[in-house]
Amino acid sequence: MVTEESFFAWLDGELDASEAERVAAEVAADRQLRERAEQHRAMQSRLKGAFDGLLSAPLPESLVEAARADQAEVVDFAAAKRSREARRWAPLPQWAALAATLAIGIFAGSQLPRSSNASVEVQGGKVYAASALENALDTQLASASRGDTRIGLTFRDQSGAICRSFTDPAASGLACREPGRWQIRGMFAAPEGQGGAYRMAAGMDPNLAALVDSTIAGEPFDAKQEKAAQAQGWR
């Protein structure tokens, strides 16, 4: 029987050949497992596209200077590997969790509680807005943004879903409406020294702009269209 651990280890390509073949055969024979694997691979593709720009960006100068310091910390890679293996149960591929951590530090397990202060949560293999971010996406109009989280563009994607870009002091991103929830399509950490106010003044993060450009169908909503969409529950 395929366990959670073996299922996600198989998705991550961490099993040996014989074990991978066994799990692949069981997944192929089980419709629910096939659908689950397809959902996670789709999420992997979206996350990879969203975070590729971040992972290829130059390191902040403060990290470079720290690496050059005389008193460099010695890392016990064996201990790090044991710690990583102890956390392997988490239902996100390790590279995806790493990318998300580098971007905003948002993933901490299979499901973050709704009461958490985190701006996002993971449910059913998807990343959703939570807490203040969810409230801002639900209630704020781009023409009247307030508080730490500010809304940028509102538009429809190729499937007809309403999407909204956002910026807060730590990150910017794009969320699109699913029934009753805002699913995160991508999040990008603010470069060092560039908080939310700076980025609002300087314009949209280039990575976010590229994501919006690849997602949008037609023109962004004007103030009247945005208000009407809000009145209809963002449908």
ChimeraX attribute file (.defattr): number of C-alpha atoms within 10 A of each C-alpha:
attribute: neighborCount
match mode: 1-to-1
recipient: residues
	/A:1	9
	/A:2	14
	/A:3	10
	/A:4	13
	/A:5	13
	/A:6	18
	/A:7	23
	/A:8	22
	/A:9	21
	/A:10	21
	/A:11	18
	/A:12	15
	/A:13	12
	/A:14	12
	/A:15	16
	/A:16	10
	/A:17	9
	/A:18	9
	/A:19	13
	/A:20	18
	/A:21	13
	/A:22	13
	/A:23	20
	/A:24	17
	/A:25	11
	/A:26	16
	/A:27	19
	/A:28	13
	/A:29	11
	/A:30	11
	/A:31	11
	/A:32	11
	/A:33	16
	/A:34	14
	/A:35	13
	/A:36	16
	/A:37	19
	/A:38	12
	/A:39	15
	/A:40	19
	/A:41	16
	/A:42	13
	/A:43	19
	/A:44	18
	/A:45	12
	/A:46	15
	/A:47	21
	/A:48	18
	/A:49	15
	/A:50	24
	/A:51	22
	/A:52	12
	/A:53	14
	/A:54	20
	/A:55	14
	/A:56	8
	/A:57	10
	/A:58	8
	/A:59	12
	/A:60	11
	/A:61	10
	/A:62	10
	/A:63	10
	/A:64	11
	/A:65	9
	/A:66	12
	/A:67	12
	/A:68	10
	/A:69	10
	/A:70	7
	/A:71	8
	/A:72	9
	/A:73	9
	/A:74	6
	/A:75	8
	/A:76	8
	/A:77	9
	/A:78	9
	/A:79	10
	/A:80	11
	/A:81	11
	/A:82	11
	/A:83	11
	/A:84	12
	/A:85	10
	/A:86	10
	/A:87	13
	/A:88	18
	/A:89	18
	/A:90	17
	/A:91	21
	/A:92	24
	/A:93	20
	/A:94	17
	/A:95	13
	/A:96	19
	/A:97	20
	/A:98	14
	/A:99	20
	/A:100	22
	/A:101	14
	/A:102	15
	/A:103	22
	/A:104	17
	/A:105	14
	/A:106	19
	/A:107	21
	/A:108	14
	/A:109	16
	/A:110	16
	/A:111	17
	/A:112	17
	/A:113	13
	/A:114	12
	/A:115	8
	/A:116	11
	/A:117	13
	/A:118	18
	/A:119	15
	/A:120	26
	/A:121	25
	/A:122	22
	/A:123	14
	/A:124	11
	/A:125	18
	/A:126	17
	/A:127	21
	/A:128	21
	/A:129	22
	/A:130	24
	/A:131	15
	/A:132	16
	/A:133	24
	/A:134	18
	/A:135	12
	/A:136	20
	/A:137	27
	/A:138	17
	/A:139	15
	/A:140	18
	/A:141	20
	/A:142	21
	/A:143	14
	/A:144	9
	/A:145	15
	/A:146	12
	/A:147	9
	/A:148	14
	/A:149	23
	/A:150	24
	/A:151	25
	/A:152	20
	/A:153	18
	/A:154	26
	/A:155	23
	/A:156	20
	/A:157	18
	/A:158	11
	/A:159	9
	/A:160	13
	/A:161	16
	/A:162	21
	/A:163	25
	/A:164	24
	/A:165	26
	/A:166	25
	/A:167	26
	/A:168	20
	/A:169	17
	/A:170	17
	/A:171	20
	/A:172	28
	/A:173	25
	/A:174	27
	/A:175	24
	/A:176	25
	/A:177	22
	/A:178	14
	/A:179	10
	/A:180	10
	/A:181	16
	/A:182	24
	/A:183	22
	/A:184	23
	/A:185	23
	/A:186	24
	/A:187	25
	/A:188	23
	/A:189	23
	/A:190	20
	/A:191	16
	/A:192	11
	/A:193	8
	/A:194	15
	/A:195	17
	/A:196	20
	/A:197	15
	/A:198	12
	/A:199	18
	/A:200	19
	/A:201	8
	/A:202	10
	/A:203	11
	/A:204	17
	/A:205	19
	/A:206	11
	/A:207	20
	/A:208	22
	/A:209	15
	/A:210	13
	/A:211	19
	/A:212	21
	/A:213	11
	/A:214	11
	/A:215	18
	/A:216	19
	/A:217	15
	/A:218	10
	/A:219	10
	/A:220	16
	/A:221	18
	/A:222	13
	/A:223	14
	/A:224	8
	/A:225	13
	/A:226	21
	/A:227	17
	/A:228	13
	/A:229	16
	/A:230	15
	/A:231	11
	/A:232	9
	/A:233	12
	/A:234	21
	/A:235	15
